[in-house]
Amino acid sequence: MKASNVSTPTLSLPRPTASAPSASTQRTAAPPTVARGSQPSAVFQSSFEASSQRTATSGSEVLPTSVNPPTDDRLNQGINNAYQQVFSGKKFPTGPERTELFKLAVKMRSEGASAGAIESAISSKLQAEVNAEADKANPSQQLEDAIKLVYRDGSQPSQADKNKFLKVAQDLAKEGKGATDIKWTLYAQMSAAKEGLDNTGPAVQKKMFVEAYKQFHGHTATPSAADETKWMKEAAKLAQEGKSPTDIKWTLYAMIRDATQGPTAQGPATRDEAFKEAFANVYGGTPSAAEQTKWMNKAKEMADKGASNYDIKWALIGEMNLAKSGMDNTRPETLKRLVNESLKIATGGTPSPAEEAKWLAVADKMAKEGKSATDIKWGVYGEIRNAQEGVQGDPKSPTVLNNMVAEAFKQVMQNNGRQLSGRELSEWMKVATKLAEQGQDAFSIKWSLVGQMSEALTNR
């Protein structure tokens, strides 16, 4: 067996930034749910960039779409914007086209959609129509395109093959397939024919077996006569079942792998090899007697529960990586290190004794709840970020909700000093209260408000 080099992924939690969600995901007034520690989706960006240009000059109130729907003029402007986005000034809506799109816009407005969401929907509709027109089937053209892709050396398929594949293209067009689907279907079939893989005869079966064998054992490996006899029987069975050459190859690969590492090879010898490969992958070198005893005991525990040697190897790699990074325990010294790492990620500086003590208490509470070191590290980080974002506390508390509304408004207005009016505060508190009643936490409520406020800006 060959050891694989696998690196342990580094966890990274992106910090929410001042870029706010836009209209393209929110088709109605229902807010998005934002995962803790993550930034609202980038698809919000475009209409926020457009709407934020209004914040500096417009003195009108920013109210939820439900109480401040877009005007007819704003809907017509959205239609113009959508045409500009799709056609770049090369085409403008005719009277009938505008009438049809305006009906769609009015319908979406009645369902609670913002101007940004409506504009995005119209843009998507127009783009889909453009794409459909460009993807109209033309069997002869798709055949030419496929030939250029497959015969890059300038040669050509025989006339008989051309006729055969033209018939395939014509049949696909009759089924309603577009140009893209037809071209790539022809490419796949033509490539297989050129490589002699358009059948599953004995020669192709052997080719697939050899490729599968070398894929697993290495490109210089040569199968024994016994191996060839064994696996060629399996290849013949797969061919009789109607498998394609590619399916035969990868099914054989899986069978060869499982015969070496999987449920059919549970003996101590291969388990020992699985341990050694895992150790070499993570630590390199030769394990000590104590290390071998420790990890072989874990391997035996897994095997007793029915794990294959293949699964044991990768499970050991995971556990060894945790042990190597000191993330396999929640002892006091580990908790202190995790807290300091979390604080450094969140603040970039060195914590004061008071800060360290505060967050150590949080980490200790998580440890007593049975959280892993990894969960504690990122859980503490999340709590630190919540504190920085001002999104801590009981979301059912009016004071906390008031803070959420103020924080969200400040972010959407890009810290331009604009204060919430009495009506704005009242209307957004209704939205925040509803979110809290749905069970959302303070972090999610804030970013839901950011999304809806950004949507509201597009209505103006």
Protein Blocks (a to p, Z undefined) as FASTA:
>chain_A
ZZddddddddddddddfbdcdfklmmbfbdcdddehiacdfklmmmmmmmmmmmmmpmcd
cddfklmccdfklmmmmmmmmmmmmnnopaccdfklmmmmmmmmmmmmmnopafklmmmm
mmmmmmmmmmmmmmpccfklmmmmmmmmmmmnopacdfklmmmmmmmmmmmmmnopafkl
mmmmmmmmmmmmmnopabccfklmmmmmmmmmmmmnopkbccdfklmmmmmmmmmmmmmn
opafklmmmmmmmmmmmmmmmmmlmbfklmmmmmmmmmmmmngpjddfklmmmmmmmmmm
mmmnopafklmmmmmmmmmmmmmnopabccfklmmmmmmmmmmmmnopacdfklmmmmmm
mmmmmmmnopafklmmmmmmmmmmmmmnopgcjfkbmklmmmmmmmmmmmmnoonopacd
fklmmmmmmmmmmmmmnopafklmmmmmmmmmmmmmmmZZ
